[in-house]
Amino acid sequence: MNKRYLNSILIILLIVIWSSVIYKYFGKSADSKDNRKKEMSSIDYKPKYKLTKDTFMLEIINKNPFKASKETRKVVATNKIKSSRKNKIKPKVRNVVWPKISYHGFVKGYNKTTRLILLKIDKKLYRKREKDKAGDITLIKAYNDSLIVAFNNINKTIKKFHE
């Protein structure tokens, strides 16, 4: 076939498709929709089942429902229970002396995944990355306003130093 015939067939096909789309969108009138609604409402529809109301009465509860959980029971203590309480070993509270730490901020480069933290520990300035150690202190995570550090397996949050 010639290009001229092929182009004319394709243009006609394009016009037919677009005209059908426009007709579907704009061609249907609002009257046809109203007629359908009238036809549906004119039919008497009676369901085959019967609906019954489920009714019940609400009773007022005069007692406090939370009071029952606060009841205390008196338990008679025996000698065995008292002796076992004396034998319990209390966990020792470790008094950890933290060094003086001040957090001054962080810098994050384009190619780096961790932040470079600027902090002062006992008047000595350190530049360390997250998850590095500065002396005995491990830097866990740096945020805009705080820093999480670990010292002797105890975590502590340090606020940013503002001048």
C-alpha positions as CSV (number, residue, x, y, z in Angstrom):
1,M,0.0,0.0,0.0
2,N,1.0,3.5,-0.6
3,K,1.9,5.7,2.3
4,R,-0.8,8.1,1.4
5,Y,-3.5,5.5,1.7
6,L,-2.1,4.1,4.9
7,N,-2.0,7.6,6.5
8,S,-5.6,8.3,5.5
9,I,-6.8,5.0,7.0
10,L,-5.0,5.7,10.2
11,I,-6.4,9.2,10.4
12,I,-9.9,7.9,9.9
13,L,-9.4,5.2,12.5
14,L,-8.1,7.9,14.9
15,I,-11.2,10.1,14.3
16,V,-13.5,7.1,14.9
17,I,-11.9,6.2,18.2
18,W,-11.8,9.7,19.6
19,S,-15.4,10.3,18.5
20,S,-16.6,7.2,20.3
21,V,-14.7,8.3,23.5
22,I,-16.2,11.8,23.3
23,Y,-19.7,10.3,22.8
24,K,-19.3,8.0,25.8
25,Y,-18.2,10.9,28.0
26,F,-20.5,13.7,26.8
27,G,-23.2,11.9,24.7
28,K,-25.2,10.4,27.5
29,S,-27.8,12.8,28.9
30,A,-28.8,13.2,32.4
31,D,-32.4,12.2,31.4
32,S,-31.4,8.7,30.7
33,K,-30.0,8.3,34.2
34,D,-33.2,9.8,35.8
35,N,-35.3,7.3,33.8
36,R,-33.4,4.4,35.1
37,K,-33.9,5.6,38.7
38,K,-37.7,6.0,38.1
39,E,-37.9,2.5,36.6
40,M,-36.1,1.0,39.6
41,S,-38.3,2.9,42.1
42,S,-41.6,2.0,40.3
43,I,-41.0,-1.7,40.9
44,D,-42.4,-2.9,44.1
45,Y,-39.7,-4.8,45.9
46,K,-40.6,-7.1,48.8
47,P,-37.9,-9.0,50.5
48,K,-38.4,-12.6,51.3
49,Y,-37.1,-12.3,54.8
50,K,-38.4,-10.4,57.8
51,L,-36.4,-8.0,59.9
52,T,-37.0,-7.9,63.6
53,K,-35.6,-5.4,66.1
54,D,-33.2,-6.7,68.7
55,T,-34.0,-4.8,71.9
56,F,-32.6,-5.0,75.3
57,M,-32.4,-3.1,78.6
58,L,-29.3,-1.5,80.0
59,E,-28.9,-1.9,83.7
60,I,-27.2,0.7,85.9
61,I,-24.1,-0.7,87.7
62,N,-23.8,0.8,91.2
63,K,-20.5,-0.8,92.2
64,N,-17.1,0.4,91.1
65,P,-15.6,-2.1,88.7
66,F,-12.0,-0.9,89.5
67,K,-12.4,-1.5,93.2
68,A,-12.3,-5.2,92.9
69,S,-8.7,-5.2,91.6
70,K,-7.5,-3.2,94.6
71,E,-8.6,-5.7,97.2
72,T,-5.8,-6.8,99.5
73,R,-5.6,-10.3,100.8
74,K,-4.0,-11.0,104.1
75,V,-1.5,-13.8,103.8
76,V,-0.1,-15.4,106.9
77,A,3.7,-15.5,106.7
78,T,5.5,-18.6,107.8
79,N,9.0,-18.9,109.0
80,K,10.2,-20.4,105.7
81,I,9.1,-17.3,103.8
82,K,10.8,-14.9,106.3
83,S,14.1,-16.9,106.1
84,S,14.1,-16.9,102.3
85,R,13.8,-13.1,102.3
86,K,16.8,-12.7,104.5
87,N,18.9,-15.0,102.2
88,K,18.2,-12.9,99.1
89,I,21.3,-11.2,97.7
90,K,20.6,-7.6,96.8
91,P,22.3,-6.5,93.5
92,K,25.2,-4.2,94.2
93,V,24.7,-0.7,92.8
94,R,27.8,0.3,90.9
95,N,28.8,3.9,91.5
96,V,30.3,4.8,88.2
97,V,32.1,8.1,88.0
98,W,31.6,9.6,84.6
99,P,34.2,12.0,83.2
100,K,33.0,15.5,82.3
101,I,31.7,15.2,78.7
102,S,30.4,18.1,76.6
103,Y,29.0,17.5,73.1
104,H,29.6,20.3,70.6
105,G,28.0,18.8,67.4
106,F,28.7,16.7,64.4
107,V,29.6,16.9,60.7
108,K,28.4,14.5,58.1
109,G,30.1,14.4,54.6
110,Y,28.5,13.4,51.3
111,N,30.5,10.2,51.0
112,K,30.5,9.2,54.7
113,T,27.8,7.0,56.3
114,T,28.7,7.9,59.9
115,R,28.9,11.3,61.5
116,L,32.1,13.0,62.7
117,I,31.4,14.0,66.3
118,L,33.1,16.9,68.1
119,L,33.2,16.4,71.9
120,K,35.3,17.4,74.9
121,I,36.1,14.8,77.6
122,D,37.9,16.1,80.7
123,K,39.1,19.3,78.9
124,K,40.5,17.3,76.0
125,L,38.9,17.8,72.5
126,Y,38.1,14.7,70.4
127,R,36.9,14.2,66.8
128,K,35.5,10.7,66.5
129,R,33.0,8.9,64.3
130,E,29.9,7.1,65.6
131,K,30.6,3.7,67.2
132,D,34.3,4.7,67.9
133,K,36.0,4.8,71.3
134,A,37.4,7.9,72.9
135,G,39.3,6.5,75.8
136,D,36.9,4.3,77.8
137,I,33.8,6.0,76.3
138,T,32.1,4.5,73.2
139,L,30.1,6.9,71.0
140,I,26.9,5.1,70.1
141,K,24.7,7.6,68.2
142,A,24.8,11.4,67.5
143,Y,21.7,13.5,67.0
144,N,21.3,17.2,66.3
145,D,20.7,18.0,70.0
146,S,22.1,15.1,71.9
147,L,24.7,12.3,72.0
148,I,24.3,8.7,73.3
149,V,27.5,7.3,74.9
150,A,28.4,4.2,76.8
151,F,30.8,3.9,79.7
152,N,31.3,0.6,81.5
153,N,28.3,-0.8,79.6
154,I,26.0,2.0,81.0
155,N,24.4,4.2,78.4
156,K,23.9,7.9,79.0
157,T,22.5,10.8,76.9
158,I,24.4,14.0,76.8
159,K,22.8,17.2,75.6
160,K,24.5,19.6,73.2
161,F,26.6,22.3,74.6
162,H,25.3,25.8,73.6
163,E,27.5,28.8,74.1
